[in-house]
Amino acid sequence: MNKQVSSSPDVLGGTPVFRGTRVPLRTLFDYLAAGDPLARFLDDFPTVRPDDAKAVIIDAEAKLESALAS
């Protein structure tokens, strides 16, 4: 996921964001948790590349599955 994410104290106080943007990853998950489709998130945040958003979701899913299997 490092290709899609950056974190710097100079950008939103170190909050993880999509690389090259000021869009927090948390915003993506807030949209999804509210039942919004990925397309709505991407429409609202056009600086986030669709492939990056999908990669973040896939990585989060894999980490969750790994944690639940432990």
ZITANOR-V468407 format. One record per residue. RES is the residue in one letter. SS is DSSP state (helix for helix, strand for strand, loop for the rest). PSI is psi in radians with two decimals (none if undefined). NEAR is the number of other C-alpha atoms within 8 Angstrom. Layout:
res:RES ss:SS psi:PSI near:NEAR
res:RES ss:SS psi:PSI near:NEAR
This chain:
res:M ss:loop psi:-0.23 near:7
res:N ss:loop psi:-0.48 near:5
res:K ss:loop psi:-0.52 near:6
res:Q ss:loop psi:-0.24 near:11
res:V ss:strand psi:2.50 near:11
res:S ss:strand psi:2.76 near:11
res:S ss:loop psi:2.16 near:9
res:S ss:strand psi:2.43 near:10
res:P ss:loop psi:-0.39 near:8
res:D ss:loop psi:-0.21 near:6
res:V ss:strand psi:1.92 near:9
res:L ss:helix psi:0.63 near:8
res:G ss:helix psi:0.44 near:7
res:G ss:helix psi:0.03 near:9
res:T ss:loop psi:2.33 near:10
res:P ss:loop psi:2.24 near:10
res:V ss:strand psi:2.85 near:12
res:F ss:strand psi:2.26 near:14
res:R ss:loop psi:2.34 near:9
res:G ss:loop psi:0.08 near:5
res:T ss:loop psi:-3.14 near:8
res:R ss:loop psi:0.46 near:9
res:V ss:loop psi:1.98 near:9
res:P ss:strand psi:2.52 near:10
res:L ss:helix psi:-0.65 near:10
res:R ss:helix psi:-0.59 near:6
res:T ss:helix psi:-0.71 near:8
res:L ss:helix psi:-0.84 near:11
res:F ss:helix psi:-0.53 near:8
res:D ss:helix psi:-0.76 near:8
res:Y ss:helix psi:-0.86 near:12
res:L ss:helix psi:-0.71 near:10
res:A ss:helix psi:-0.52 near:7
res:A ss:loop psi:-0.04 near:6
res:G ss:loop psi:0.10 near:6
res:D ss:loop psi:2.48 near:9
res:P ss:loop psi:2.73 near:8
res:L ss:helix psi:-0.64 near:9
res:A ss:helix psi:-0.64 near:6
res:R ss:helix psi:-0.77 near:8
res:F ss:helix psi:-0.82 near:11
res:L ss:helix psi:-0.61 near:11
res:D ss:helix psi:-0.71 near:7
res:D ss:helix psi:-0.40 near:6
res:F ss:loop psi:1.28 near:8
res:P ss:loop psi:-0.21 near:7
res:T ss:loop psi:-0.23 near:5
res:V ss:loop psi:2.20 near:11
res:R ss:loop psi:2.40 near:8
res:P ss:helix psi:-0.73 near:7
res:D ss:helix psi:-0.61 near:6
res:D ss:helix psi:-0.75 near:10
res:A ss:helix psi:-0.76 near:11
res:K ss:helix psi:-0.70 near:8
res:A ss:helix psi:-0.68 near:10
res:V ss:helix psi:-0.73 near:10
res:I ss:helix psi:-0.79 near:8
res:I ss:helix psi:-0.73 near:8
res:D ss:helix psi:-0.74 near:9
res:A ss:helix psi:-0.70 near:8
res:E ss:helix psi:-0.79 near:8
res:A ss:helix psi:-0.71 near:8
res:K ss:helix psi:-0.67 near:8
res:L ss:helix psi:-0.79 near:8
res:E ss:helix psi:-0.71 near:8
res:S ss:helix psi:-0.74 near:8
res:A ss:helix psi:-0.67 near:7
res:L ss:helix psi:-0.48 near:6
res:A ss:helix psi:-0.31 near:5
res:S ss:loop psi:none near:4
